[in-house]
């Protein structure tokens, strides 16, 4: 019977997440290929960024029939599907380059982005009111972000520390980012870039500053603003 079993397709990456600059495109609108009602096709998620790319994918995958076709999503959600769900071995991207039929990234090569992608999905859902703010706050609590500035190192009297803040309506918010590269992109002041757990940083800033994550993108999330407003801090 083994002679009649279709062998599983094996994928090998032909590019890196850094080369595709995936983080900068997490909120990019894309089209996922669906075949017979499922986006899992030959063990991969097939994603298209242009109409020409979708046309190539549709022909290659045989996307015909009532339950096959395009499904609109954002890139970050597609990445999250590959990283979180069983059965997905790779992400296949069509339409990024005219002469390249497809780019392939295996689940293993995408794995270092797992936590960042998960954080993006939380922020994106909260920004679109599909996730309550309090739930987003709870889920982001154990996540690591990078802020512009530095915390006290020893706790001794006279030690200096500080933060690069963003002026809000009557108070200030400390700017935080999902990656150190994202922080550096918006670090015009040349501040130190420091990692911290969201819950720890929010507690340290409570009543003085709020905390705003990825403030320069359309999926930003602010935490602790009500505490600052009540205390008159900022």
MARNUVO-279252 format. One line per 5 residues: number of its first residue (from 1); their letters; for each residue z, x, y of N, C-alpha, C, O, CB. Coordinates in steps of 0.02 Angstrom, whole numbers, plus 50000, padded with zeros to 5 digits. Glycine has a CB too. Layout:
# residues N
NUM) a) Z:X:Y:Z:X:Y:Z:X:Y:Z:X:Y:Z:X:Y  ...
This chain:
# residues 234
1) xxxxx) 50000:50041:49939:50000:50000:50000:50000:50043:50064:49975:50021:50116:50060:49954:50000  50028:50103:50058:50031:50146:50117:49964:50162:50146:49958:50176:50206:50065:50210:50099  49910:50159:50105:49843:50173:50129:49821:50122:50181:49777:50136:50222:49794:50175:50072  49850:50063:50180:49829:50010:50224:49876:50001:50284:49863:49960:50327:49824:49945:50186  49930:50040:50287:49975:50036:50343:49945:50074:50403:49923:50131:50395:50045:50064:50325
6) xxxxx) 49944:50042:50461:49919:50075:50521:49970:50126:50545:50027:50108:50558:49903:50023:50576  49951:50190:50553:49998:50240:50576:50019:50227:50648:49980:50204:50688:49969:50310:50569  50082:50243:50663:50107:50234:50731:50073:50286:50777:50065:50344:50759:50184:50241:50734  50054:50263:50836:50024:50308:50884:50077:50356:50911:50132:50335:50928:49990:50270:50941  50060:50419:50915:50106:50469:50941:50083:50491:51010:50024:50503:51021:50111:50531:50893
11) xxxxx) 50130:50494:51057:50113:50510:51126:50138:50579:51145:50191:50601:51122:50142:50457:51173  50099:50613:51186:50118:50678:51214:50106:50675:51289:50053:50654:51311:50076:50737:51180  50155:50695:51328:50147:50694:51401:50092:50741:51423:50085:50796:51397:50213:50713:51435  50052:50719:51471:50001:50763:51500:50014:50774:51575:49970:50799:51611:49932:50734:51489  50074:50755:51598:50095:50765:51667:50171:50759:51670:50201:50736:51621:50059:50713:51716
16) xxxxx) 50202:50778:51725:50274:50772:51731:50292:50719:51783:50251:50702:51826:50305:50840:51751  50353:50692:51780:50375:50644:51831:50371:50673:51901:50356:50638:51949:50446:50620:51817  50385:50738:51908:50384:50771:51973:50312:50774:52000:50301:50763:52060:50413:50842:51968  50264:50788:51956:50195:50791:51979:50170:50723:52003:50129:50719:52049:50150:50816:51923  50194:50670:51972:50175:50602:51994:50218:50577:52051:50205:50525:52080:50180:50554:51935
21) xxxxx) 50271:50616:52068:50317:50597:52123:50343:50525:52112:50340:50484:52158:50281:50603:52191  50367:50512:52052:50385:50444:52033:50441:50415:52076:50440:50355:52091:50406:50443:51961  50490:50456:52095:50545:50428:52133:50521:50397:52198:50545:50343:52217:50597:50482:52148  50474:50429:52232:50449:50403:52296:50409:50339:52287:50393:50306:52337:50407:50456:52330  50391:50322:52226:50349:50263:52214:50386:50208:52175:50354:50161:52151:50288:50284:52175
26) xxxxx) 50452:50213:52169:50488:50165:52127:50477:50092:52148:50477:50048:52105:50561:50181:52129  50468:50079:52212:50459:50010:52235:50386:49992:52245:50370:49942:52276:50497:49998:52300  50341:50033:52219:50270:50020:52224:50250:49961:52179:50270:49959:52121:50229:50083:52206  50211:49915:52205:50188:49859:52164:50134:49883:52116:50086:49917:52137:50160:49802:52209  50142:49867:52053:50095:49888:52001:50080:49827:51957:50108:49773:51965:50123:49947:51959
31) xxxxx) 50034:49838:51909:50017:49786:51861:50031:49812:51791:50008:49866:51773:49943:49763:51868  50069:49774:51752:50082:49791:51683:50033:49754:51638:50016:49697:51650:50156:49773:51663  50010:49789:51586:49965:49757:51539:50005:49719:51486:50053:49745:51458:49919:49811:51505  49985:49658:51474:50018:49615:51424:49965:49594:51372:49911:49571:51389:50051:49552:51457  49983:49604:51309:49938:49586:51255:49974:49539:51207:50026:49556:51180:49911:49648:51218
36) xxxxx) 49945:49480:51197:49974:49430:51152:50047:49416:51171:50090:49408:51128:49970:49454:51079  50059:49412:51237:50125:49394:51262:50175:49449:51267:50233:49436:51286:50152:49342:51219  50157:49512:51252:50204:49567:51253:50177:49626:51292:50119:49644:51286:50222:49588:51182  50221:49658:51333:50200:49720:51367:50204:49782:51322:50181:49835:51342:50242:49730:51429  50232:49775:51263:50237:49831:51216:50172:49833:51175:50161:49791:51131:50299:49824:51169
41) xxxxx) 50129:49881:51192:50064:49887:51159:50058:49957:51129:50060:50007:51166:50006:49873:51210  50051:49961:51064:50046:50025:51029:50104:50071:51047:50095:50132:51054:49980:50060:51047  50163:50042:51054:50223:50082:51065:50232:50107:51136:50275:50150:51148:50223:50140:51020  50193:50081:51184:50198:50105:51253:50193:50048:51303:50171:49993:51286:50144:50156:51267  50214:50062:51364:50204:50016:51420:50144:50042:51458:50143:50100:51480:50268:50011:51466
46) xxxxx) 50093:50001:51466:50032:50021:51500:50032:49991:51571:50036:49930:51580:49968:49997:51460  50029:50035:51620:50040:50016:51690:49979:50037:51731:49953:50092:51722:50105:50049:51717  49957:49994:51776:49898:50007:51816:49915:50003:51891:49953:49960:51913:49841:49957:51799  49886:50050:51929:49900:50051:52001:49840:50031:52043:49845:50024:52104:49923:50121:52022  49782:50021:52012:49723:49998:52047:49686:49948:52004:49698:49943:51943:49676:50058:52066
51) xxxxx) 49640:49910:52035:49599:49863:51997:49554:49900:51947:49546:49879:51890:49556:49820:52044  49526:49957:51969:49484:49997:51924:49524:50021:51864:49499:50024:51808:49453:50056:51961  49587:50040:51877:49630:50062:51823:49643:50006:51774:49644:50017:51713:49696:50088:51851  49654:49946:51800:49666:49890:51755:49604:49874:51715:49609:49857:51656:49688:49828:51795  49546:49879:51746:49484:49865:51709:49476:49914:51650:49455:49894:51596:49423:49871:51756
56) xxxxx) 49493:49977:51662:49489:50027:51608:49540:50011:51553:49524:50013:51494:49502:50098:51636  49601:49994:51574:49653:49979:51525:49635:49917:51485:49644:49915:51424:49720:49969:51560  49610:49866:51519:49592:49803:51486:49539:49814:51432:49543:49786:51377:49568:49752:51537  49490:49855:51448:49437:49870:51400:49464:49911:51342:49448:49897:51284:49380:49906:51433  49505:49961:51357:49531:50005:51305:49579:49969:51258:49581:49983:51198:49566:50065:51336
61) xxxxx) 49619:49923:51285:49671:49889:51246:49648:49822:51218:49683:49792:51177:49732:49879:51289  49591:49799:51239:49567:49734:51214:49608:49676:51239:49631:49635:51200:49566:49733:51139  49619:49674:51305:49661:49621:51334:49621:49557:51342:49599:49540:51397:49691:49644:51402  49613:49522:51289:49577:49459:51290:49622:49405:51259:49670:49421:51225:49509:49464:51251  49606:49345:51272:49645:49290:51242:49692:49259:51292:49703:49285:51347:49684:49315:51183
66) xxxxx) 49719:49201:51274:49760:49160:51319:49824:49195:51341:49845:49186:51398:49778:49095:51285  49855:49235:51299:49919:49266:51315:49914:49340:51330:49962:49377:51320:49968:49254:51259  49856:49362:51352:49846:49432:51370:49821:49436:51442:49786:49391:51466:49795:49466:51322  49840:49489:51476:49818:49497:51545:49865:49538:51587:49906:49575:51560:49809:49429:51576  49860:49533:51654:49902:49572:51699:49968:49537:51716:49972:49476:51717:49864:49587:51764
71) xxxxx) 50020:49578:51730:50084:49551:51751:50109:49595:51808:50117:49655:51799:50136:49549:51692  50121:49566:51866:50141:49605:51924:50215:49623:51922:50257:49581:51905:50125:49567:51989  50230:49685:51940:50299:49709:51942:50303:49768:51991:50255:49782:52026:50324:49731:51870  50361:49801:51993:50366:49863:52031:50374:49920:51982:50399:49911:51926:50426:49861:52082  50353:49979:52002:50353:50037:51958:50421:50050:51927:50426:50064:51867:50329:50098:51995
76) xxxxx) 50474:50046:51968:50541:50059:51943:50562:50014:51887:50596:50036:51840:50591:50053:51998  50542:49951:51890:50558:49904:51836:50520:49922:51772:50547:49915:51717:50540:49832:51857  50458:49945:51780:50421:49968:51722:50453:50028:51689:50459:50031:51628:50350:49985:51742  50475:50076:51730:50510:50135:51703:50573:50114:51667:50589:50141:51614:50526:50184:51759  50610:50067:51696:50672:50044:51666:50659:50012:51598:50699:50021:51552:50707:49994:51712
81) xxxxx) 50604:49976:51591:50587:49946:51527:50577:49999:51473:50603:49993:51418:50523:49904:51534  50540:50052:51490:50528:50106:51442:50593:50141:51423:50605:50156:51365:50478:50157:51470  50635:50154:51473:50696:50193:51462:50751:50154:51426:50790:50182:51389:50722:50219:51527  50754:50089:51438:50810:50049:51413:50796:50012:51348:50842:49998:51310:50831:50000:51465  50732:49996:51335:50718:49952:51278:50693:49990:51217:50655:50038:51223:50667:49900:51299
86) xxxxx) 50714:49966:51160:50692:49996:51097:50617:49984:51086:50589:49934:51109:50732:49966:51038  50586:50030:51052:50516:50022:51034:50467:50056:51080:50410:50070:51061:50499:49950:51031  50489:50069:51142:50445:50102:51190:50449:50178:51182:50502:50208:51188:50463:50081:51263  50391:50208:51168:50388:50281:51161:50363:50316:51223:50377:50375:51234:50343:50298:51103  50326:50279:51266:50294:50312:51322:50274:50263:51376:50272:50202:51366:50234:50352:51299
91) xxxxx) 50258:50291:51434:50227:50255:51489:50157:50282:51498:50147:50343:51502:50269:50261:51556  50108:50238:51500:50039:50258:51510:50015:50229:51576:50019:50168:51586:49993:50235:51451  49992:50272:51622:49974:50251:51689:49898:50257:51700:49869:50309:51686:50012:50293:51742  49868:50203:51724:49796:50202:51737:49784:50194:51812:49820:50159:51846:49762:50144:51697  49732:50228:51836:49709:50216:51905:49734:50264:51957:49720:50254:52016:49727:50149:51924
96) xxxxx) 49772:50316:51938:49798:50363:51988:49746:50415:52008:49749:50442:52064:49859:50398:51961  49699:50429:51965:49647:50478:51980:49581:50454:51953:49577:50428:51897:49665:50548:51950  49529:50461:51993:49464:50432:51976:49436:50460:51911:49407:50423:51871:49415:50444:52032  49444:50525:51900:49413:50557:51842:49460:50562:51782:49439:50586:51729:49389:50626:51861  49522:50540:51790:49570:50543:51735:49582:50472:51710:49605:50429:51747:49637:50575:51759
101) xxxxx) 49566:50459:51647:49571:50392:51620:49643:50369:51621:49657:50312:51640:49543:50389:51549  49690:50412:51601:49760:50391:51597:49806:50452:51601:49788:50507:51582:49773:50352:51533  49866:50439:51627:49920:50488:51626:49973:50462:51578:49988:50402:51577:49950:50501:51698  50002:50507:51538:50051:50488:51488:50116:50525:51501:50117:50585:51514:50025:50504:51417  50171:50488:51499:50239:50516:51504:50280:50487:51446:50288:50427:51441:50272:50500:51573
106) xxxxx) 50306:50531:51404:50345:50507:51348:50415:50486:51371:50438:50505:51425:50351:50562:51294  50447:50446:51330:50515:50424:51345:50561:50483:51354:50605:50483:51397:50541:50377:51290  50552:50535:51312:50595:50594:51317:50586:50630:51384:50635:50653:51414:50579:50643:51260  50524:50634:51408:50512:50668:51471:50534:50626:51531:50546:50653:51585:50439:50686:51478  50539:50560:51522:50563:50517:51575:50640:50512:51575:50669:50490:51625:50533:50447:51567
111) xxxxx) 50672:50532:51521:50744:50523:51512:50787:50550:51569:50836:50517:51587:50765:50556:51448  50770:50608:51600:50811:50632:51656:50814:50584:51716:50858:50589:51758:50786:50698:51680  50767:50537:51719:50766:50489:51775:50806:50426:51759:50810:50381:51801:50695:50470:51792  50835:50421:51700:50864:50358:51677:50917:50331:51726:50915:50272:51744:50895:50367:51609  50963:50372:51747:51018:50349:51790:50992:50330:51859:51013:50280:51888:51072:50402:51795
116) xxxxx) 50945:50369:51885:50916:50355:51950:50877:50289:51948:50882:50248:51994:50870:50412:51973  50838:50279:51895:50800:50217:51888:50847:50157:51882:50833:50104:51911:50754:50221:51827  50901:50165:51845:50950:50111:51838:50980:50093:51906:50988:50035:51923:51005:50130:51788  50997:50145:51945:51024:50133:52012:50973:50098:52057:50991:50052:52094:51046:50199:52045  50911:50120:52053:50859:50087:52092:50854:50013:52075:50850:49970:52119:50790:50121:52080
121) xxxxx) 50856:49996:52011:50849:49927:51990:50907:49884:52017:50897:49827:52035:50847:49922:51914  50967:49913:52019:51024:49877:52048:51013:49864:52122:51021:49808:52146:51090:49917:52037  50993:49916:52158:50981:49909:52230:50924:49861:52244:50929:49819:52290:50966:49977:52261  50871:49866:52206:50812:49824:52217:50829:49750:52205:50809:49706:52243:50754:49846:52170  50867:49737:52151:50886:49668:52136:50932:49640:52190:50926:49582:52210:50921:49663:52068
126) xxxxx) 50979:49681:52214:51025:49659:52266:50988:49646:52332:51003:49598:52367:51081:49710:52277  50940:49688:52347:50902:49680:52409:50861:49616:52409:50845:49589:52462:50856:49740:52420  50843:49593:52350:50803:49532:52344:50845:49472:52324:50818:49420:52305:50748:49542:52294  50911:49479:52327:50958:49424:52314:50952:49395:52244:50967:49336:52233:50947:49370:52365  50929:49436:52197:50930:49414:52127:50991:49442:52090:51002:49428:52032:50866:49436:52091
131) xxxxx) 51031:49482:52126:51094:49509:52100:51146:49502:52155:51135:49527:52210:51087:49583:52076  51202:49468:52141:51254:49461:52193:51279:49529:52218:51282:49577:52180:51313:49420:52166  51296:49531:52282:51319:49594:52312:51380:49623:52277:51384:49684:52267:51334:49583:52385  51427:49581:52258:51487:49606:52225:51471:49636:52157:51502:49685:52136:51538:49550:52217  51422:49606:52122:51402:49634:52057:51366:49700:52067:51376:49747:52028:51357:49584:52019
136) xxxxx) 51325:49704:52118:51291:49768:52134:51343:49822:52151:51335:49879:52130:51242:49759:52193  51394:49803:52188:51447:49851:52205:51482:49875:52142:51496:49935:52136:51498:49818:52252  51497:49831:52096:51531:49850:52033:51487:49897:51992:51511:49947:51965:51549:49787:51993  51423:49880:51987:51378:49920:51946:51365:49989:51976:51355:50038:51940:51312:49884:51936  51365:49992:52043:51352:50057:52076:51415:50100:52080:51410:50160:52092:51326:50045:52146
141) xxxxx) 51473:50071:52068:51536:50108:52075:51538:50175:52038:51556:50225:52069:51592:50067:52049  51518:50179:51974:51522:50243:51938:51461:50288:51949:51459:50343:51922:51530:50229:51865  51412:50266:51988:51352:50305:51998:51364:50362:52047:51407:50358:52091:51295:50260:52024  51326:50416:52039:51329:50472:52085:51275:50465:52138:51218:50450:52122:51321:50539:52047  51295:50475:52200:51247:50477:52256:51258:50543:52293:51308:50577:52283:51256:50415:52304
146) xxxxx) 51212:50559:52337:51217:50619:52378:51220:50597:52451:51177:50560:52474:51156:50668:52366  51272:50621:52487:51278:50602:52557:51270:50663:52602:51277:50720:52580:51347:50568:52570  51254:50650:52666:51245:50703:52714:51313:50717:52747:51337:50677:52787:51191:50684:52768  51342:50774:52730:51407:50792:52755:51449:50824:52700:51422:50846:52649:51443:50732:52784  51514:50826:52709:51558:50854:52658:51628:50825:52662:51651:50805:52716:51560:50930:52664
151) xxxxx) 51661:50823:52605:51729:50799:52600:51778:50858:52607:51757:50915:52599:51741:50761:52533  51841:50844:52621:51890:50898:52620:51893:50931:52551:51888:50897:52500:51960:50871:52640  51900:50997:52550:51899:51032:52486:51969:51044:52458:51979:51046:52397:51864:51098:52494  52018:51052:52501:52086:51068:52478:52138:51017:52499:52191:51013:52468:52106:51136:52504  52123:50976:52550:52171:50928:52573:52224:50957:52618:52272:50923:52635:52203:50894:52516
156) xxxxx) 52217:51020:52637:52266:51052:52680:52257:51031:52753:52202:51015:52775:52262:51129:52673  52312:51032:52790:52311:51013:52860:52264:51058:52899:52264:51119:52891:52382:51015:52889  52224:51028:52943:52179:51067:52985:52111:51078:52955:52067:51106:52988:52210:51132:53000  52101:51058:52892:52036:51068:52861:51984:51021:52892:51999:50962:52906:52040:51056:52784  51924:51046:52904:51872:51006:52936:51825:50976:52884:51812:51006:52832:51834:51047:52986
161) xxxxx) 51799:50918:52899:51748:50886:52858:51711:50837:52903:51730:50827:52960:51780:50849:52796  51657:50808:52877:51620:50762:52919:51561:50731:52883:51545:50750:52827:51596:50797:52981  51529:50684:52917:51475:50645:52887:51421:50632:52938:51435:50624:52998:51501:50578:52858  51359:50630:52916:51304:50606:52957:51302:50530:52949:51296:50505:52894:51235:50639:52937  51307:50494:53004:51313:50421:53001:51253:50387:53034:51214:50418:53070:51377:50398:53034
166) xxxxx) 51248:50323:53020:51196:50281:53048:51230:50227:53090:51276:50194:53065:51150:50249:52993  51209:50219:53151:51239:50167:53194:51218:50098:53171:51158:50083:53165:51219:50178:53268  51268:50056:53158:51255:49987:53140:51275:49943:53199:51279:49968:53255:51294:49967:53074  51288:49880:53189:51308:49836:53244:51383:49839:53256:51421:49800:53227:51287:49763:53229  51403:49887:53297:51473:49894:53314:51513:49939:53268:51574:49943:53275:51504:49828:53316
171) xxxxx) 51481:49972:53222:51516:50019:53177:51465:50069:53151:51406:50066:53167:51551:49981:53118  51489:50116:53111:51445:50168:53083:51448:50168:53007:51498:50149:52977:51464:50237:53111  51393:50190:52977:51388:50192:52904:51366:50261:52882:51320:50290:52910:51339:50138:52879  51399:50288:52831:51380:50353:52803:51318:50346:52760:51315:50303:52716:51439:50383:52762  51268:50388:52772:51205:50384:52736:51210:50419:52668:51232:50476:52663:51148:50416:52778
176) xxxxx) 51189:50383:52616:51191:50409:52548:51123:50399:52515:51084:50356:52534:51246:50375:52506  51109:50441:52463:51043:50440:52432:51049:50447:52356:51099:50473:52331:50999:50497:52461  50998:50423:52321:51001:50423:52248:50986:50492:52218:51005:50505:52160:50952:50374:52220  50953:50536:52255:50939:50603:52231:50950:50653:52288:50946:50634:52346:50866:50609:52203  50964:50716:52272:50970:50766:52325:50905:50776:52362:50905:50792:52422:50995:50832:52297
181) xxxxx) 50848:50768:52327:50783:50775:52360:50772:50721:52412:50745:50733:52466:50727:50774:52308  50793:50659:52395:50788:50604:52443:50832:50617:52504:50813:50604:52560:50806:50537:52410  50892:50643:52492:50938:50660:52547:50907:50712:52593:50911:50706:52654:51006:50684:52519  50877:50763:52563:50848:50817:52603:50790:50793:52645:50779:50817:52701:50825:50874:52557  50753:50745:52620:50696:50718:52656:50717:50688:52723:50679:50690:52771:50661:50665:52614
186) xxxxx) 50777:50660:52726:50801:50628:52787:50858:50667:52820:50897:50639:52858:50824:50557:52771  50861:50732:52805:50916:50774:52831:50893:50815:52891:50891:50876:52888:50942:50820:52775  50876:50780:52944:50852:50815:53005:50907:50857:53036:50894:50906:53071:50826:50764:53055  50969:50837:53025:51026:50873:53055:51042:50939:53019:51080:50980:53045:51087:50829:53055  51014:50948:52959:51029:51008:52920:51100:51008:52892:51131:51061:52885:51019:51069:52963
191) xxxxx) 51126:50949:52876:51194:50943:52850:51198:50967:52778:51147:50968:52743:51219:50870:52855  51258:50985:52755:51267:50996:52683:51251:50931:52645:51263:50877:52671:51340:51020:52668  51225:50938:52585:51210:50880:52543:51260:50881:52485:51260:50927:52445:51136:50881:52516  51302:50829:52481:51360:50829:52437:51358:50770:52388:51346:50714:52409:51424:50828:52478  51368:50783:52324:51371:50727:52276:51440:50695:52274:51491:50728:52286:51352:50751:52206
196) xxxxx) 51441:50630:52260:51505:50594:52252:51493:50529:52214:51438:50501:52217:51537:50579:52322  51545:50506:52178:51541:50440:52147:51546:50388:52202:51586:50395:52249:51597:50431:52093  51507:50336:52195:51506:50284:52246:51575:50254:52258:51596:50246:52315:51457:50228:52227  51611:50237:52204:51678:50206:52211:51726:50253:52246:51766:50231:52288:51706:50186:52142  51724:50318:52230:51769:50367:52261:51754:50374:52335:51799:50377:52377:51764:50434:52226
201) xxxxx) 51689:50378:52352:51670:50387:52422:51686:50325:52463:51709:50330:52520:51595:50402:52428  51674:50266:52433:51690:50204:52469:51765:50199:52483:51786:50177:52537:51667:50143:52428  51806:50220:52434:51878:50218:52444:51900:50266:52498:51944:50250:52539:51914:50235:52378  51870:50326:52499:51888:50376:52550:51869:50352:52620:51905:50365:52668:51853:50443:52535  51814:50316:52626:51789:50294:52691:51817:50227:52713:51806:50206:52770:51714:50290:52689
206) xxxxx) 51853:50194:52669:51876:50125:52681:51910:50116:52749:51957:50152:52766:51923:50103:52626  51886:50068:52787:51915:50052:52852:51891:50096:52908:51905:50083:52966:51988:50058:52847  51853:50149:52893:51828:50195:52944:51752:50191:52950:51725:50180:53005:51849:50267:52929  51718:50200:52894:51646:50195:52891:51626:50152:52832:51661:50150:52781:51612:50265:52887  51570:50118:52838:51540:50088:52778:51497:50141:52744:51492:50197:52769:51498:50023:52796
211) xxxxx) 51467:50123:52690:51425:50169:52651:51358:50134:52640:51356:50078:52615:51459:50188:52581  51303:50168:52659:51238:50137:52651:51194:50182:52607:51184:50241:52622:51204:50125:52720  51168:50154:52554:51130:50192:52504:51055:50182:52517:51031:50126:52522:51149:50171:52432  51019:50238:52521:50947:50239:52536:50931:50196:52597:50892:50148:52592:50907:50214:52474  50961:50212:52655:50953:50169:52714:50882:50167:52742:50865:50121:52780:50999:50192:52767
216) xxxxx) 50840:50215:52725:50773:50218:52754:50720:50187:52709:50660:50192:52722:50755:50290:52769  50742:50154:52655:50695:50122:52610:50709:50046:52609:50761:50023:52633:50701:50152:52537  50662:50009:52583:50669:49936:52588:50713:49906:52533:50715:49845:52525:50601:49904:52585  50748:49949:52495:50795:49924:52445:50866:49950:52458:50905:49959:52411:50772:49943:52374  50882:49963:52522:50947:49990:52540:51003:49941:52522:50993:49881:52518:50949:50007:52614
221) xxxxx) 51062:49970:52512:51122:49930:52497:51180:49958:52537:51192:50018:52536:51138:49930:52420  51216:49914:52572:51274:49936:52611:51338:49909:52579:51341:49852:52557:51268:49911:52684  51389:49952:52576:51453:49935:52547:51509:49949:52596:51507:49999:52633:51465:49974:52481  51559:49906:52598:51619:49918:52639:51613:49898:52711:51659:49914:52750:51635:49989:52636  51561:49865:52732:51553:49846:52802:51608:49798:52826:51633:49805:52881:51484:49815:52814
226) xxxxx) 51625:49750:52784:51677:49701:52804:51744:49734:52815:51782:49715:52860:51683:49646:52751  51760:49785:52775:51822:49821:52782:51825:49858:52850:51876:49858:52883:51831:49872:52725  51768:49888:52869:51765:49923:52933:51771:49874:52992:51806:49888:53040:51697:49963:52938  51738:49818:52986:51740:49768:53040:51811:49741:53049:51833:49730:53105:51691:49710:53025  51846:49730:52993:51915:49703:52997:51962:49754:53029:52007:49735:53067:51941:49684:52928
231) xxxx) 51951:49818:53014:51997:49870:53038:51980:49893:53108:52020:49925:53142:51997:49929:52991  51918:49878:53130:51895:49902:53195:51876:49975:53193:51871:50007:53245:51949:49892:53246  51864:50001:53133:51846:50072:53126:51773:50085:53142:51737:50039:53161:51861:50097:53057  51752:50147:53135:51683:50166:53147:51675:50205:53211:51619:50224:53229:51639:50104:53150
